[in-house]
Amino acid sequence: MGTKEKIQEEVDVLEQETHQHEIVLHNDDVNTFEFVIESLINVCEHTLEQAEQCTYLVHYKGKCTVKSGELRDLEPRCSKLLQLGLSAELI
């Protein structure tokens, strides 16, 4: 087995071990743009620009992935978004 194949095999194994999950935020007719932006900054650690972009995507497309990563990091964040009254799911 060549070096290139061995490295690719190691990368494939690492990708399988780190199962990525996502928090998807859905549009609603309740929360204001300002509230959603503030929530994404506080809960998901977005920059102002990231939060604004995600908020517009949610508004115009109906949903947007706002955070991806490991399940143990995302679960409390998704719970907090739900507690704030946002419509979010963890996939």
Sequence and secondary structure as in RCSB ss.txt:
>XXXX:A:sequence
MGTKEKIQEEVDVLEQETHQHEIVLHNDDVNTFEFVIESLINVCEHTLEQAEQCTYLVHYKGKCTVKSGELRDLE
PRCSKLLQLGLSAELI
>XXXX:A:secstr
  HHHHHHHHHHHHHHHS  EEEEEE  SSS HHHHHHHHHHHH   HHHHHHHHHHHHHHSEEEEEEE HHHHH
HHHHHHHHTT EEEE 
